[in-house]
């Protein structure tokens, strides 16, 4: 709840300040962006790091839930397009990928990419976790013609390569 409110307050501050000063703006609402250099506290890096530590059994929380994941290269492309599109001025636009993936399937993909084959152990989703998250990209597509180009498998592979090269697994 606090996370969502902080985002809304940030958007309100941008809108108010921009309008008061005659500054054009566009707000991008990012949805489950992942990639290199993002630490360990997000779903894909967290799964990758646990797989790299050879966790067995491999705990999967909220296996039945679904999310839509957007590689950072696609998110950057979307935001770049929005910032150079006059029709986007003054708009709030969702940025992401609208291909949903089941968390159980994501876990299996991560394990395949890491080439690790542990026993999967289904665990309950964290308290307050929503069953499904998937952005509506209709406005983004209409304004910019944007389409995500990095598949989840390719993005997970790129992310894994970075973590394998640069992250010290403990």
C-alpha positions as CSV (number, residue, x, y, z in Angstrom):
1,X,0.0,0.0,0.0
2,X,2.7,2.5,1.0
3,X,4.6,1.7,-2.3
4,X,1.6,2.4,-4.4
5,X,0.8,5.6,-2.6
6,X,4.4,6.8,-2.9
7,X,4.2,6.3,-6.7
8,X,0.9,8.2,-6.9
9,X,2.3,11.1,-4.8
10,X,5.4,11.3,-7.0
11,X,3.2,11.5,-10.1
12,X,1.1,14.2,-8.5
13,X,4.2,16.2,-7.7
14,X,5.4,15.9,-11.3
15,X,2.1,16.9,-12.7
16,X,1.6,19.9,-10.3
17,X,5.1,21.2,-10.8
18,X,5.1,20.8,-14.6
19,X,1.7,22.5,-14.9
20,X,2.7,25.3,-12.6
21,X,5.8,26.0,-14.6
22,X,4.6,25.3,-18.1
23,X,6.9,22.3,-18.5
24,X,5.9,19.4,-20.8
25,X,5.9,16.0,-19.1
26,X,5.0,12.4,-19.7
27,X,4.8,9.9,-16.9
28,X,5.8,6.3,-17.5
29,X,4.4,3.7,-15.2
30,X,6.9,0.8,-15.3
31,X,5.6,-2.8,-14.7
32,X,8.0,-5.5,-13.6
33,X,11.1,-4.3,-15.5
34,X,14.1,-6.6,-15.0
35,X,17.7,-6.9,-16.2
36,X,21.3,-6.5,-15.1
37,X,22.4,-4.4,-12.2
38,X,19.1,-4.4,-10.3
39,X,20.2,-6.0,-7.1
40,X,18.6,-9.1,-5.5
41,X,15.2,-7.9,-4.3
42,X,13.1,-8.5,-7.5
43,X,11.6,-11.7,-8.8
44,X,13.9,-12.6,-11.7
45,X,17.2,-11.8,-10.0
46,X,16.1,-13.4,-6.8
47,X,15.2,-16.6,-8.6
48,X,18.5,-16.5,-10.6
49,X,20.6,-16.0,-7.5
50,X,18.9,-18.8,-5.6
51,X,19.4,-21.1,-8.5
52,X,23.1,-20.1,-8.8
53,X,23.4,-21.0,-5.0
54,X,22.0,-24.4,-5.9
55,X,19.1,-24.2,-3.6
56,X,17.4,-27.6,-3.3
57,X,14.6,-28.0,-2.8
58,X,13.9,-24.8,-4.8
59,X,11.1,-22.8,-3.1
60,X,8.6,-21.2,-5.4
61,X,6.3,-18.7,-3.7
62,X,2.9,-18.1,-5.4
63,X,3.5,-20.6,-8.1
64,X,0.0,-20.2,-9.4
65,X,0.2,-16.4,-9.7
66,X,1.0,-14.6,-13.0
67,X,3.0,-11.6,-13.9
68,X,4.1,-9.8,-17.1
69,X,7.9,-9.1,-17.2
70,X,9.6,-6.4,-19.3
71,X,13.3,-6.5,-20.1
72,X,15.1,-3.2,-19.4
73,X,16.0,-2.8,-23.1
74,X,12.3,-2.8,-24.0
75,X,11.4,-0.4,-21.2
76,X,14.1,2.0,-22.3
77,X,12.9,1.9,-25.9
78,X,9.3,2.6,-24.8
79,X,10.3,5.6,-22.6
80,X,12.5,7.0,-25.4
81,X,9.6,6.8,-27.8
82,X,7.3,8.5,-25.3
83,X,9.7,11.3,-24.7
84,X,9.9,12.1,-28.4
85,X,6.2,11.8,-29.1
86,X,4.3,15.1,-29.0
87,X,1.0,13.2,-28.4
88,X,2.4,11.8,-25.2
89,X,2.8,15.2,-23.5
90,X,0.7,15.3,-20.4
91,X,-0.1,11.6,-20.5
92,X,0.4,8.8,-18.0
93,X,1.4,5.6,-19.9
94,X,1.9,2.1,-18.8
95,X,5.3,0.6,-19.8
96,X,6.0,-3.1,-19.8
97,X,5.2,-6.3,-21.6
98,X,1.7,-7.7,-21.7
99,X,2.7,-11.4,-22.1
100,X,1.7,-13.0,-18.9
101,X,3.8,-15.8,-17.3
102,X,2.9,-18.1,-14.5
103,X,5.4,-17.9,-11.6
104,X,5.8,-21.7,-11.7
105,X,6.7,-21.5,-15.4
106,X,9.1,-18.6,-14.8
107,X,10.9,-20.6,-12.1
108,X,11.3,-23.6,-14.5
109,X,12.6,-21.2,-17.2
110,X,15.1,-19.7,-14.7
111,X,16.3,-23.2,-13.7
112,X,16.6,-24.3,-17.3
113,X,18.7,-21.2,-18.2
114,X,21.0,-21.8,-15.1
115,X,21.1,-25.5,-16.0
116,X,20.1,-26.6,-12.5
117,X,17.5,-29.3,-11.8
118,X,16.3,-29.2,-8.2
119,X,13.1,-30.4,-6.6
120,X,10.5,-27.6,-6.8
121,X,8.7,-26.8,-3.5
122,X,5.5,-24.8,-3.8
123,X,5.0,-22.2,-1.1
124,X,2.2,-19.8,-0.5
125,X,2.4,-16.3,-2.0
126,X,3.6,-13.5,0.3
127,X,0.7,-11.9,2.2
128,X,-1.1,-9.2,0.3
129,X,0.3,-10.4,-3.0
130,X,-2.1,-10.0,-6.0
131,X,-2.8,-13.1,-8.1
132,X,-2.2,-11.3,-11.5
133,X,-0.3,-8.3,-12.7
134,X,-0.4,-7.4,-16.4
135,X,-0.3,-3.8,-17.8
136,X,-2.6,-2.5,-20.5
137,X,-0.3,-1.3,-23.3
138,X,-3.0,0.1,-25.6
139,X,-2.1,3.7,-25.0
140,X,1.6,3.1,-25.4
141,X,1.0,1.3,-28.7
142,X,-1.4,3.9,-30.0
143,X,1.0,6.8,-29.2
144,X,4.3,5.2,-30.3
145,X,3.8,1.9,-32.1
146,X,5.8,0.2,-29.4
147,X,6.0,-3.6,-29.2
148,X,8.3,-5.4,-26.8
149,X,11.0,-7.3,-28.7
150,X,13.0,-9.2,-26.0
151,X,11.4,-12.5,-25.2
152,X,11.3,-13.6,-21.6
153,X,13.7,-16.4,-22.3
154,X,16.2,-14.2,-24.0
155,X,15.8,-11.5,-21.2
156,X,16.3,-14.1,-18.5
157,X,19.4,-15.4,-20.3
158,X,20.9,-11.9,-20.6
159,X,20.2,-11.2,-17.0
160,X,21.7,-14.5,-15.9
161,X,24.9,-13.8,-17.9
162,X,25.3,-10.5,-16.2
163,X,24.7,-11.9,-12.7
164,X,27.0,-14.9,-13.4
165,X,29.8,-12.5,-14.5
166,X,29.4,-9.7,-11.9
167,X,27.5,-10.9,-8.8
168,X,29.3,-12.7,-6.0
169,X,27.0,-15.6,-5.0
170,X,27.0,-16.1,-1.3
